[in-house]
Amino acid sequence: MNCHAAHEIAADILETGTVIVGAGAAGLTLADALPGEVTVVEGGGPRVDARIQTTNWSHVSGEKMNPDAVRVHAIGGATTRWTGRCVELDDYDFEDRPWVAQSGWPIGKGELAPFYDRAWSSLGFTLQDGMKLPGLPMAPAEPCEMPPLRECCWWFNGRKANRQQNFANRYRQIFAKPSRRLIYAASATGFVVEGSRVVGVRIVDRAGRAKLIRARNVVIAAGCIDNIKLLLLQHRATPGFLAPVEDWLGRGFMQHLRVRGGPLIQEPAEFQALQRQFNIFFGPGRGRHERGLALDPAYARAERLGNASIFFEYASGRSRFAPSRAVNAVPRMLGRQVVLPQGRAMLFADVEQEVCRESRVTLHDSLGPGGIPRADVEWKITANDYRTAEAVIARTGTLLGSLGFGQLSMPAGISASSIEPAFITDSNHPLGGTRMSEDPSDGVVDRNCRVHGTDNLFVVGGSVFSTGGHANPTLTIVALAHRLADHLIGRAPAPLVAEVASTADKPVFKRR
Ligand SMILES: Cc1cc2nc3c(=O)[nH]c(=O)nc-3n(C[C@H](O)[C@H](O)[C@H](O)COP(=O)(O)OP(=O)(O)OC[C@H]3O[C@@H](n4cnc5c(N)ncnc54)[C@H](O)[C@@H]3O)c2cc1C
């Protein structure tokens, strides 16, 4: 296996074909898909180290959130912690919707479709009949011009959380090939640039020793906030290099606005009926899927709303009729969902945020490990985001009532113009900040994830999403990594630049 901690490597200058910064879902997918010489540099090590996690915190100056929950510095990145819930973005997420600020991706869903197929497979799914079918429209009983909601499905690989969904369990196999190398405990701090080209990536090991990796192509796959941070650091060091994209760099930062509604007022029979309709179900095959609701595109268009989905959580009441864990285990073993006889149903909305320039990541004045400025996350929620959240929860309440699933009384803290912070929880889905756009005046990377105005600097991850839809982002991140791999394979190889201005010690070129 070709994996080494940075401090174990004697050479101060290394050479490779493609350097990928970050060994999370995106970086490891790309490393696996690329032929030729690939070096992945990863700031963390084989296991999550609490000391590194706690020293790497970000400053928060906007709405309350915890951006660091998803900045996991270890091989595997945040997939060492994720839930594994997968769903594609909807077709209309890619479209220009004039009522959603800055909407419209430069690529359509059709262009991503073959890469979604590869992403499902990379994430351990076998595509089965029914998995890709659109949800069923859910019409309320009272007359309505169009159904406001449709059924939505999220997919999990396996009957429970498993080894395959954690990318840290894959690196031994990926780096078994001699042409691929993983250097861990190696934080990328910036790039050596010449004109519009990146010619090398600077890294520091845990002892603070600097090294340089010379490469033909450089891909930043460091997770949303660190993708932005690395580019901001570079912009500070060499302002001319990223001048074409400085207008949007760090801006348009989003996450899914996750809003808690409920509990529902229900009779036990209604509570049980709801669980039979919207729950986590076993199958098809050896997987699981979760059924919930999403706004119907036609309704969202007519009402000028963003995209949004609803899922349910159930808690057993403290009734003496509540089943014990052992009793719950039986239906699970048989591959059936657990239906609690009594308890509480809560609903959660995952709401698309429109792109807002004032919602942004910048460099804070305080310094983190190695004297590197911390990220300052100024997350903003817009009036349209509140309106979409209130609408999807209110329409769900109407639908549940008409289907005989109980009554939802809208909490006083949720209205179309504001939502109290107590009802908002983090989604762990940071998005935007290096958004994809046709033109540098609207974003940071082009349709091929190349930073506008540069020859060979690429970014992949949630940060490149032009808009975020409601979908959990990792499947799309993996699809984008596959698409970038195809693009890099198709590019004519650029020569390595012979001389690199470097502050590192004398070069020792090492060919593999
Ligand atoms: C609790 C939790 C639950 C989640 N559940 C879901 C879910 O159900 N579905 C879903 O779709 N998503 C979920 N997510 C989000 C999912 O984990 C991320 O979308 C995904 O991991 C992002 O992949 P990535 O490769 O872009 O970034 P990451 O997986 O975060 O990987 C980035 C890597 O880059 C490294 N890095 C950062 N900076 C540097 C640097 N300067 N130098 C070198 N290396 C660096 C990091 O150490 C990290 O290993 C969840 C996240 C959390 C925390």
The ligand as a Gaussian input file, in Angstrom:
#p B3LYP/6-31G(d) Opt

LIG

0 1
 C      -23.161000      13.637000      10.899000
 C      -23.179000      13.780000       9.393000
 C      -24.171000      13.126000       8.661000
 C      -24.210000      13.254000       7.278000
 N      -25.160000      12.565000       6.581000
 C      -25.209000      12.668000       5.240000
 C      -26.175000      11.911000       4.494000
 O      -26.946000      11.134000       5.043000
 N      -26.184000      12.072000       3.141000
 C      -25.337000      12.909000       2.489000
 O      -25.426000      13.017000       1.266000
 N      -24.391000      13.607000       3.178000
 C      -24.314000      13.499000       4.518000
 N      -23.344000      14.180000       5.217000
 C      -22.404000      15.037000       4.453000
 C      -21.296000      14.206000       3.806000
 O      -20.523000      13.595000       4.791000
 C      -20.454000      15.154000       2.934000
 O      -21.320000      15.676000       1.937000
 C      -19.305000      14.467000       2.206000
 O      -18.465000      13.785000       3.084000
 C      -18.498000      15.547000       1.474000
 O      -17.460000      14.940000       0.774000
 P      -16.151000      15.765000       0.380000
 O      -15.189000      14.806000      -0.226000
 O      -16.529000      16.964000      -0.385000
 O      -15.583000      16.308000       1.781000
 P      -15.083000      15.486000       3.031000
 O      -15.684000      14.144000       3.066000
 O      -15.297000      16.373000       4.202000
 O      -13.517000      15.324000       2.794000
 C      -12.642000      16.418000       2.759000
 C      -11.258000      15.956000       3.191000
 O      -10.319000      16.988000       2.901000
 C       -9.393000      17.090000       3.972000
 N       -8.819000      18.440000       4.000000
 C       -9.438000      19.600000       4.319000
 N       -8.561000      20.634000       4.213000
 C       -7.371000      20.100000       3.835000
 C       -6.089000      20.653000       3.567000
 N       -5.856000      21.974000       3.649000
 N       -5.091000      19.810000       3.216000
 C       -5.310000      18.473000       3.110000
 N       -6.506000      17.891000       3.345000
 C       -7.530000      18.691000       3.696000
 C      -10.225000      16.788000       5.207000
 O       -9.385000      16.379000       6.268000
 C      -11.162000      15.701000       4.702000
 O      -10.638000      14.412000       4.906000
 C      -23.250000      14.060000       6.592000
 C      -22.237000      14.684000       7.339000
 C      -22.190000      14.554000       8.717000
 C      -21.094000      15.233000       9.479000

